[in-house]
Amino acid sequence: MIILKVSNLIIQYFLYIIFYILFSIYYFLYNIYMTITSNDLAIQRTKLANQRTYLAYLRTGFAIASIAGTFKKLWICGFGIIMIVVSSIQYIVINYNLKNNVDISTNSLDMVPILYVILSLGALYLQMKK
């Protein structure tokens, strides 16, 4: 009879320990996941989109510069290098503004794709002129 009571106490103590461990894990995970707000997730998505755009500009700039180097067209190579430099500046400025919670909607950054179109048309004109 004493062995049965002792075993019941051991089982009860063991169940309390398991409950305490499970509750601690739940509390820990709840605090981790509840500290991330939807605003934080939106900023993270914007950073990832900015990174994808930067990598696309970088790929295009390197492709333009390498093709121009193959055909010995210096002005087209310059366009590729300008595209790489300007897109790097754009990437750094947007990430800095996102990190410091500054409004990222600036007119100068919105004009970068228009600058690329103008430079592309200029490079095509110079190519057709020769």
For each residue, the residues with C-beta under 8 A, 3 or more apart:
1: 4 5
2: 5 6
3: 6 7
4: 1 7 8
5: 1 2 8 9
6: 2 3 9 10
7: 3 4 10 11
8: 4 5 11 12
9: 5 6 12 13
10: 6 7 13 14
11: 7 8 14 15
12: 8 9 15 16
13: 9 10 16 17
14: 10 11 17 18
15: 11 12 18 19
16: 12 13 19 20
17: 13 14 20 21
18: 14 15 21 22
19: 15 16 22 23
20: 16 17 23 24
21: 17 18 24 25
22: 18 19 25 26
23: 19 20 26 27
24: 20 21 27 28
25: 21 22 28 29
26: 22 23 29 30
27: 23 24 30 31
28: 24 25 31 32
29: 25 26 32 33
30: 26 27 33 34
31: 27 28 34 35
32: 28 29 35 36
33: 29 30 36
34: 30 31
35: 31 32
36: 32 33 40 41
37: 40 41
38: 41 42
39: 42 43
40: 36 37 43 44
41: 36 37 38 44 45
42: 38 39 45 46
43: 39 40 46 47 98
44: 40 41 47 48
45: 41 42 48 49
46: 42 43 49 50 98 104
47: 43 44 50 51 95 98
48: 44 45 51 52
49: 45 46 52 53
50: 46 47 53 54 91 94 95 98
51: 47 48 54 55 91
52: 48 49 55 56
53: 49 50 56 57 87 91
54: 50 51 57 58 87 88 90 91
55: 51 52 58 59
56: 52 53 59 60
57: 53 54 60 61 83 84 87 90
58: 54 55 61 62 84 87 88
59: 55 56 62 63
60: 56 57 63 64 80 83
61: 57 58 64 65 80 81 82 83 84 87
62: 58 59 65 66 80 84
63: 59 60 66 67 80
64: 60 61 67 68 76 77 79 80 83
65: 61 62 68 69 76 77 80 81 84
66: 62 63 69 70 80
67: 63 64 70 71 76
68: 64 65 71 72 73 74 75 76 77 79 80
69: 65 66 72 77
70: 66 67
71: 67 68 76
72: 68 69
73: 68 76 77 127
74: 68 77 78
75: 68 78 79 123 126
76: 64 65 67 68 71 73 79 80 123 126 127
77: 64 65 68 69 73 74 80 81
78: 74 75 81 82
79: 64 68 75 76 82 83 119 120 122 123
80: 60 61 62 63 64 65 66 68 76 77 83 84
81: 61 65 77 78 84 85
82: 61 78 79 85 86 119
83: 57 60 61 64 79 80 86 87 116 119
84: 57 58 61 62 65 80 81 87 88
85: 81 82 88 89
86: 82 83 89 90 112 115
87: 53 54 57 58 61 83 84 90 91 112
88: 54 58 84 85 91 92
89: 85 86 92 93
90: 54 57 86 87 93 94 109 112
91: 50 51 53 54 87 88 94 95
92: 88 89 95 96
93: 89 90 96 97 109
94: 50 90 91 97 98 104 109
95: 47 50 91 92 98 99
96: 92 93 99 100 102
97: 93 94 100 102 103 104
98: 43 46 47 50 94 95 101 102 104
99: 95 96
100: 96 97
101: 98
102: 96 97 98
103: 97 106
104: 46 94 97 98 109
105: 110
106: 103 109 110
107: 110 111
108: 111 112
109: 90 93 94 104 106 112
110: 105 106 107
111: 107 108 114 115
112: 86 87 90 108 109 115 116
113: 116 117
114: 111 117 118
115: 86 111 112 118 119
116: 83 112 113 119 120
117: 113 114 120 121
118: 114 115 121 122
119: 79 82 83 115 116 122 123
120: 79 116 117 123 124
121: 117 118 124 125
122: 79 118 119 125 126
123: 75 76 79 119 120 126 127
124: 120 121 127 128
125: 121 122 128 129
126: 75 76 122 123 129 130
127: 73 76 123 124 130
128: 124 125
129: 125 126
130: 126 127
